[in-house]
Amino acid sequence: MLERLQKILSDYGIASRRHAEELIKEGRVTVNGQIAVIGQKADPEKDYIKVDGKLLIKPEPKVYYAFYKPRKVITALLDPQGRPTIKDFIKGIKFRIYPVGRLDFDSEGLLLLTNDGELAYKVMHPSSQIEKTYMVKVDGIVEPETIEKLRKGIKIEGKLAVPVSVHLVKKLKANSWIKITLHEGRKRQIRKMLERVGHPVIRLIRIAIDGVKLGDLKPGQLRPLTKEEIEKLRRNK
């Protein structure tokens, strides 16, 4: 379908329409080997459009997934040591996607996967204050005073780590389940906090990242994010 060059360049992420006009005026855009002019139309599916000599290639559509990372799986697409990676679970997806942030090898739960680099960066950046919620099974019976101590913050490597919220969910015979929400995500932060108060982590599951919830996903399963979930993450950009 014929479209104005300015719109084509904008749709392909080359430049805004206004900047695209400048590129055309400067003679930096060609269509089928001929220098383009303002107002010219072209069909991106049939014509060879180049900017600064580089052929215009249609970008992949942005895709977003929620994935349940199992335990003993590396949050990466390749592991030099040959351990299982998340790539083993996403072979059916035709676009190249990558993880947003990380989950420890021994941790499990919600991981976002996308090819939207801008959104991924914003979600991971501390300034976005994205909340991440975890269900944690710990050794021993957690008492109310320990929960209060966690709420006030635990010093880790000289810096105070203060969660957004901490709640005791269930007491078992020799273990406890607690729910922790964080803004920051320093390496092995939850494990270190709970070790400091004498309750080593037995199992750690991330159940939510901002408005995206793990829901009914089972280990190794993934699902596309809904439009509402994507928009919620974008509003934090």
KOLFIDO-156503 format. One line per 3 residues: their letters; for each residue z, x, y of N, C-alpha, C, O. Coordinates in steps of 0.02 Angstrom, whole numbers. Layout:
N
A	Z,X,Y,Z,X,Y,Z,X,Y,Z,X,Y ~ ...
# end
This chain:
237
MLE	0,42,-60,0,0,0,0,44,62,39,91,67 ~ -43,27,109,-47,66,171,14,54,216,35,-3,227 ~ 42,109,240,99,106,285,91,159,339,56,209,329
RLQ	124,149,396,122,199,449,156,262,424,206,260,389 ~ 128,319,444,155,383,422,228,392,442,269,419,404 ~ 245,367,503,315,374,525,363,341,475,416,368,460
KIL	344,282,451,386,246,404,389,282,337,443,286,306 ~ 333,309,315,331,345,251,378,406,254,418,417,209 ~ 373,444,308,414,504,314,488,486,317,531,521,290
SDY	503,430,350,572,408,354,597,385,286,653,402,266 ~ 557,346,250,576,321,184,587,377,134,628,371,88 ~ 550,431,142,556,487,96,611,536,117,621,588,85
GIA	647,519,170,703,560,192,683,624,228,724,670,234 ~ 621,628,252,598,688,287,625,690,358,648,743,381 ~ 623,633,392,645,631,462,652,558,483,626,513,450
SRR	687,548,539,689,481,568,619,464,593,577,508,601 ~ 606,401,607,540,382,631,522,417,696,465,438,707 ~ 572,423,740,559,457,804,542,530,793,494,556,822
HAE	580,563,750,566,634,736,500,641,698,464,690,707 ~ 484,592,656,421,594,619,361,593,668,311,626,656 ~ 368,555,722,315,554,773,305,623,802,248,644,814
ELI	360,659,814,355,726,842,320,773,793,279,815,812 ~ 336,766,728,303,808,678,228,796,677,188,842,670 ~ 209,732,684,137,715,684,104,742,747,50,771,742
KEG	136,735,805,108,760,868,98,836,866,51,862,896 ~ 143,870,831,140,943,828,89,967,776,80,1027,767 ~ 56,919,741,6,938,692,33,965,628,-1,1002,592
RVT	95,948,612,129,975,553,121,930,491,145,946,437 ~ 87,872,502,78,824,447,3,818,432,-37,810,477 ~ -15,822,368,-84,812,348,-89,757,296,-43,746,257
VNG	-147,723,295,-161,672,245,-228,691,212,-280,691,245 ~ -225,705,148,-284,726,111,-320,784,144,-382,787,147 ~ -280,831,169,-307,893,198,-325,888,272,-344,938,302
QIA	-320,829,302,-338,820,372,-274,811,414,-227,777,392 ~ -274,841,473,-215,835,517,-207,762,538,-255,730,560 ~ -148,736,530,-134,666,544,-128,654,619,-116,700,659
VIG	-136,590,638,-129,571,708,-80,512,713,-69,476,664 ~ -51,503,773,-5,448,784,-39,381,770,-96,370,791 ~ -5,338,735,-32,273,718,-70,271,653,-88,217,629
QKA	-81,329,623,-118,331,560,-77,300,503,-16,305,502 ~ -113,268,457,-82,240,398,-104,277,336,-157,309,335 ~ -63,273,284,-81,305,221,-46,268,164,0,228,175
DPE	-68,282,104,-37,253,44,-2,309,7,-34,352,-23 ~ 65,311,8,101,366,-23,90,372,-99,104,424,-128 ~ 65,317,-130,52,319,-202,-15,350,-218,-27,372,-274
KDY	-61,352,-168,-129,376,-181,-149,437,-139,-186,480,-163 ~ -123,441,-78,-143,495,-33,-98,556,-41,-40,550,-60 ~ -126,614,-26,-89,677,-27,-63,690,43,-101,710,88
IKV	1,678,53,32,687,118,74,751,116,116,760,72 ~ 63,794,165,100,857,168,134,865,236,107,844,287 ~ 193,895,235,229,913,296,242,988,293,275,1013,248
DGK	216,1023,344,220,1096,344,193,1126,280,219,1176,255 ~ 140,1095,254,107,1121,195,139,1102,129,113,1121,76 ~ 194,1066,131,229,1047,70,213,974,53,219,930,95
LLI	193,963,-9,175,896,-31,235,850,-32,289,868,-56 ~ 225,791,-6,277,740,-5,288,713,-76,241,687,-107 ~ 349,719,-100,365,694,-167,417,639,-160,468,648,-126
KPE	404,583,-191,450,526,-185,519,544,-213,525,566,-270 ~ 570,534,-173,638,550,-197,660,501,-251,638,444,-254 ~ 704,525,-294,732,481,-345,777,429,-311,809,444,-261
PKV	779,369,-339,826,320,-311,897,342,-322,912,376,-371 ~ 941,324,-276,1012,341,-283,1044,297,-336,1036,236,-336 ~ 1080,328,-382,1113,291,-435,1187,310,-437,1206,365,-419
YYA	1228,263,-459,1300,272,-458,1330,243,-522,1314,186,-540 ~ 1373,282,-555,1403,259,-618,1478,272,-619,1503,320,-589 ~ 1513,229,-655,1582,241,-674,1582,263,-746,1550,231,-788
FYK	1616,317,-761,1616,346,-828,1687,358,-851,1729,381,-812 ~ 1702,342,-914,1767,357,-943,1762,425,-978,1736,430,-1033 ~ 1787,476,-944,1786,543,-974,1840,547,-1028,1899,537,-1014
PRK	1820,563,-1089,1870,570,-1142,1910,635,-1133,1891,679,-1095 ~ 1965,640,-1168,2003,703,-1171,1961,755,-1208,1917,739,-1248 ~ 1976,818,-1194,1942,875,-1226,1867,876,-1211,1827,897,-1252
VIT	1849,853,-1152,1780,856,-1128,1780,889,-1059,1821,872,-1017 ~ 1733,935,-1048,1729,971,-985,1693,928,-933,1642,897,-947 ~ 1721,928,-872,1688,892,-817,1634,936,-787,1641,963,-732
ALL	1581,944,-824,1524,986,-803,1464,967,-846,1471,931,-896 ~ 1405,992,-827,1345,978,-865,1331,1034,-916,1288,1026,-959 ~ 1367,1090,-909,1356,1147,-955,1421,1186,-960,1455,1196,-910
DPQ	1437,1208,-1020,1497,1248,-1030,1479,1311,-1069,1456,1306,-1126 ~ 1489,1371,-1041,1472,1433,-1075,1508,1442,-1142,1484,1478,-1186 ~ 1566,1409,-1149,1605,1416,-1211,1583,1366,-1265,1610,1367,-1320
GRP	1535,1324,-1249,1510,1278,-1299,1551,1216,-1312,1541,1182,-1361 ~ 1599,1202,-1267,1640,1143,-1275,1601,1080,-1254,1552,1086,-1217 ~ 1622,1022,-1277,1587,960,-1257,1589,951,-1181,1639,967,-1149
TIK	1535,927,-1153,1532,914,-1081,1511,841,-1070,1492,806,-1117 ~ 1515,819,-1007,1495,750,-993,1420,739,-1005,1398,682,-1012 ~ 1381,794,-1006,1310,787,-1018,1296,757,-1087,1244,725,-1097
DFI	1342,767,-1134,1333,740,-1201,1335,663,-1202,1313,632,-1250 ~ 1361,634,-1148,1370,561,-1146,1320,526,-1100,1320,464,-1097 ~ 1278,563,-1064,1234,532,-1014,1160,547,-1028,1119,546,-982
KGI	1144,560,-1090,1076,579,-1108,1026,522,-1098,966,534,-1092 ~ 1050,460,-1096,1005,404,-1088,986,390,-1016,943,347,-1003 ~ 1015,426,-969,1000,415,-898,944,462,-877,948,522,-887
KFR	890,434,-849,831,475,-835,836,515,-771,796,560,-759 ~ 886,499,-728,895,537,-667,949,590,-677,994,581,-717 ~ 942,645,-639,992,698,-644,1053,679,-603,1050,678,-541
IYP	1108,663,-636,1169,645,-601,1222,698,-614,1218,737,-662 ~ 1272,699,-572,1325,750,-578,1392,718,-560,1394,666,-527 ~ 1446,749,-582,1512,719,-571,1536,727,-499,1521,776,-465
VGR	1573,676,-476,1605,678,-410,1677,701,-421,1718,662,-444 ~ 1692,763,-405,1758,790,-418,1766,809,-491,1717,818,-528 ~ 1830,816,-511,1842,840,-578,1900,802,-611,1938,767,-578
LDF	1904,809,-677,1962,789,-716,1975,846,-764,1929,873,-794 ~ 2038,864,-772,2055,919,-817,2029,907,-888,2018,851,-908 ~ 2021,961,-924,1998,959,-994,2043,913,-1035,2018,876,-1078
DSE	2109,915,-1023,2156,875,-1062,2169,806,-1033,2206,767,-1062 ~ 2139,791,-976,2148,726,-944,2089,681,-961,2036,704,-984 ~ 2097,616,-949,2044,568,-964,2041,515,-910,2082,513,-865
GLL	1990,472,-916,1986,416,-870,1926,417,-824,1875,447,-839 ~ 1934,383,-768,1878,369,-723,1850,431,-689,1886,471,-659 ~ 1784,437,-694,1747,490,-660,1685,457,-631,1650,420,-666
LLT	1671,470,-568,1610,444,-537,1553,492,-548,1562,553,-543 ~ 1494,466,-563,1434,506,-573,1379,480,-527,1370,419,-521 ~ 1343,524,-493,1291,502,-447,1243,559,-432,1255,616,-451
NDG	1187,541,-399,1141,592,-372,1140,588,-296,1096,617,-264 ~ 1188,552,-268,1195,545,-196,1243,600,-171,1304,590,-170 ~ 1216,656,-151,1257,713,-131,1300,699,-70,1357,723,-67
ELA	1275,662,-23,1313,647,38,1375,605,22,1430,620,46 ~ 1365,553,-18,1422,511,-36,1473,551,-78,1533,545,-68 ~ 1448,591,-124,1492,631,-167,1535,678,-124,1595,684,-136
YKV	1505,710,-75,1542,756,-32,1596,719,7,1653,744,12 ~ 1579,661,34,1628,624,72,1686,599,30,1743,600,52 ~ 1671,577,-31,1724,553,-76,1771,610,-93,1832,600,-98
MHP	1744,670,-103,1785,727,-123,1823,759,-66,1874,791,-76 ~ 1798,752,-4,1828,787,53,1897,758,69,1904,697,73 ~ 1947,801,79,2015,777,92,2020,731,153,2063,687,154
SSQ	1978,741,203,1982,700,264,1967,626,250,1985,583,290 ~ 1933,611,195,1916,542,179,1977,502,155,1976,441,156 ~ 2029,539,132,2091,506,110,2078,453,56,2108,399,56
IEK	2033,469,10,2018,423,-45,2077,420,-93,2101,472,-116 ~ 2100,360,-109,2156,353,-155,2132,355,-227,2083,323,-245 ~ 2168,393,-269,2154,398,-340,2219,380,-377,2272,407,-362
TYM	2213,335,-426,2272,310,-461,2270,330,-535,2218,328,-567 ~ 2329,349,-560,2335,375,-628,2391,340,-666,2444,324,-638 ~ 2379,328,-731,2433,308,-776,2452,370,-816,2409,403,-844
VKV	2517,385,-817,2539,448,-848,2595,435,-897,2647,406,-880 ~ 2585,458,-958,2639,455,-1008,2674,523,-1008,2642,575,-1015 ~ 2740,521,-1001,2778,584,-996,2831,587,-1050,2851,536,-1079
DGI	2853,647,-1063,2907,658,-1111,2973,639,-1079,2988,659,-1023 ~ 3013,601,-1115,3080,583,-1092,3081,517,-1054,3030,488,-1037 ~ 3142,494,-1042,3153,431,-1006,3161,447,-931,3207,484,-912
VEP	3117,420,-891,3119,433,-819,3168,385,-785,3162,324,-792 ~ 3216,413,-750,3267,373,-716,3246,358,-644,3203,393,-617 ~ 3276,306,-613,3258,288,-544,3264,345,-494,3223,350,-448
ETI	3314,387,-503,3323,442,-455,3266,493,-459,3249,526,-410 ~ 3236,499,-519,3179,544,-527,3118,515,-493,3080,552,-461 ~ 3108,450,-498,3053,417,-463,3060,427,-388,3011,442,-353
EKL	3121,420,-363,3133,429,-291,3119,501,-270,3093,513,-216 ~ 3137,548,-312,3124,618,-297,3049,632,-293,3026,668,-249 ~ 3011,602,-339,2938,609,-338,2909,579,-275,2863,607,-245
RKG	2935,521,-255,2910,488,-195,2920,530,-132,2878,530,-87 ~ 2974,566,-129,2989,608,-71,2946,670,-70,2937,702,-17 ~ 2918,689,-128,2875,747,-131,2905,805,-170,2965,816,-169
IKI	2861,841,-204,2881,899,-243,2844,960,-217,2783,958,-206 ~ 2881,1014,-206,2849,1075,-180,2813,1111,-237,2843,1128,-288 ~ 2748,1122,-227,2707,1158,-276,2675,1217,-242,2637,1209,-194
EGK	2691,1276,-266,2663,1337,-238,2672,1340,-162,2626,1359,-125 ~ 2731,1322,-140,2749,1327,-70,2727,1270,-26,2741,1271,34 ~ 2693,1220,-54,2668,1164,-14,2692,1099,-44,2689,1088,-104
LAV	2718,1055,0,2745,991,-23,2689,944,-45,2641,932,-7 ~ 2694,917,-105,2646,868,-131,2679,800,-130,2726,786,-168 ~ 2655,756,-87,2684,690,-79,2634,636,-101,2582,628,-69
PVS	2649,600,-154,2603,548,-177,2604,488,-130,2652,479,-92 ~ 2552,446,-133,2550,384,-95,2602,335,-123,2638,302,-86 ~ 2605,332,-190,2654,288,-222,2668,312,-293,2627,344,-325
VHL	2729,295,-317,2750,311,-385,2790,252,-411,2836,229,-378 ~ 2772,227,-471,2808,171,-500,2820,182,-574,2776,206,-610 ~ 2880,166,-597,2894,167,-669,2865,104,-699,2882,48,-678
VKK	2822,111,-749,2788,54,-780,2824,31,-843,2834,-29,-853 ~ 2842,78,-886,2872,59,-950,2914,117,-978,2895,176,-972 ~ 2970,100,-1008,3011,148,-1044,3003,137,-1119,3010,81,-1143
LKA	2989,190,-1155,2985,187,-1228,3047,220,-1257,3095,234,-1221 ~ 3048,231,-1323,3107,262,-1354,3120,333,-1329,3177,352,-1314 ~ 3067,371,-1323,3076,441,-1303,3027,461,-1248,3024,519,-1228
NSW	2989,412,-1222,2939,428,-1171,2939,374,-1117,2972,323,-1124 ~ 2902,387,-1064,2895,339,-1010,2824,339,-984,2789,390,-987 ~ 2802,281,-959,2737,276,-925,2751,265,-851,2790,221,-832
IKI	2719,305,-809,2725,296,-737,2655,292,-706,2606,317,-733 ~ 2652,260,-649,2590,251,-612,2595,289,-547,2641,278,-508 ~ 2547,334,-535,2547,377,-475,2481,370,-438,2428,372,-468
TLH	2486,362,-372,2426,362,-330,2430,420,-281,2481,432,-249 ~ 2375,457,-276,2370,515,-232,2314,508,-182,2266,472,-193 ~ 2321,543,-125,2266,552,-79,2231,618,-93,2170,622,-97
EGR	2273,669,-102,2245,735,-115,2237,744,-190,2259,703,-229 ~ 2204,799,-210,2194,810,-281,2193,884,-298,2144,910,-323 ~ 2248,917,-283,2252,989,-299,2253,999,-374,2272,955,-412
KRQ	2231,1057,-395,2223,1071,-466,2287,1060,-506,2339,1089,-491 ~ 2282,1017,-556,2338,1001,-602,2400,979,-564,2457,992,-586 ~ 2390,945,-508,2446,926,-464,2497,881,-499,2557,895,-496
IRK	2473,828,-531,2520,782,-563,2559,817,-618,2620,808,-624 ~ 2525,856,-658,2559,892,-713,2613,938,-685,2668,942,-713 ~ 2598,973,-631,2646,1019,-602,2705,981,-572,2763,1003,-578
MLE	2691,925,-539,2745,885,-509,2794,861,-562,2855,865,-554 ~ 2767,836,-617,2810,809,-669,2846,863,-709,2901,851,-734 ~ 2816,920,-716,2850,977,-747,2911,997,-706,2963,1015,-733
RVG	2904,994,-639,2958,1013,-594,3019,968,-602,3076,989,-592 ~ 3008,905,-620,3064,858,-627,3084,849,-700,3122,804,-717 ~ 3058,892,-744,3080,893,-813,3048,842,-859,3076,825,-911
HPV	2988,818,-841,2953,768,-882,2880,790,-893,2836,764,-859 ~ 2868,835,-939,2799,859,-951,2753,801,-970,2773,753,-1002 ~ 2690,807,-949,2640,755,-962,2618,757,-1035,2602,810,-1062
IRL	2616,699,-1066,2589,692,-1133,2518,666,-1130,2474,689,-1167 ~ 2506,619,-1086,2439,590,-1078,2429,570,-1005,2474,543,-973 ~ 2370,584,-978,2354,569,-909,2287,535,-904,2236,562,-926
IRI	2287,474,-876,2226,433,-872,2214,413,-799,2257,382,-768 ~ 2157,431,-771,2140,407,-704,2111,336,-711,2062,327,-747 ~ 2141,288,-677,2120,218,-686,2083,190,-626,2053,136,-631
AID	2085,224,-568,2050,198,-510,2035,253,-459,2073,300,-451 ~ 1978,246,-426,1960,288,-369,1942,240,-313,1888,210,-314 ~ 1987,232,-265,1979,185,-211,1966,115,-240,2008,89,-276
GVK	1909,85,-225,1896,17,-250,1864,14,-318,1850,-40,-343 ~ 1851,71,-349,1819,73,-415,1874,80,-469,1915,126,-466 ~ 1873,34,-517,1924,34,-569,1894,51,-638,1836,36,-651
LGD	1934,82,-680,1913,99,-747,1898,36,-788,1851,34,-827 ~ 1939,-15,-778,1927,-79,-811,1928,-74,-887,1972,-43,-916 ~ 1878,-105,-918,1875,-109,-992,1835,-52,-1024,1824,-53,-1084
LKP	1815,-4,-985,1777,52,-1014,1818,88,-1066,1878,97,-1059 ~ 1784,108,-1119,1815,148,-1172,1793,221,-1164,1742,234,-1132 ~ 1830,268,-1193,1810,339,-1187,1738,350,-1207,1715,329,-1260
GQL	1701,383,-1163,1630,398,-1175,1582,346,-1148,1522,357,-1148 ~ 1608,289,-1126,1565,236,-1099,1555,244,-1024,1596,274,-989 ~ 1499,216,-999,1487,215,-927,1454,150,-908,1425,115,-950
RPL	1457,134,-844,1426,73,-817,1403,87,-746,1432,129,-712 ~ 1351,52,-723,1331,60,-653,1384,30,-607,1416,-19,-624 ~ 1394,61,-549,1439,31,-500,1407,-31,-470,1345,-36,-466
TKE	1448,-78,-450,1423,-138,-417,1407,-122,-344,1429,-71,-318 ~ 1368,-165,-312,1352,-155,-241,1416,-154,-200,1421,-115,-152 ~ 1464,-196,-218,1527,-199,-181,1565,-133,-187,1594,-109,-138
EIE	1565,-104,-247,1601,-41,-257,1568,15,-217,1602,56,-186 ~ 1502,17,-217,1465,69,-180,1479,62,-105,1491,112,-71 ~ 1477,1,-80,1489,-10,-9,1560,9,10,1572,35,65
KLR	1608,-5,-34,1677,14,-20,1684,90,-13,1717,114,32 ~ 1651,126,-57,1653,199,-53,1618,224,10,1641,271,42 ~ 1563,192,28,1526,212,88,1566,200,151,1559,237,200
RNK	1606,148,151,1646,133,212,1697,187,225,1724,192,281 ~ 1711,228,175,1758,283,184,1723,347,206,1756,398,214 ~ 1657,343,217,1620,403,237,1634,421,309,1607,470,335
# end
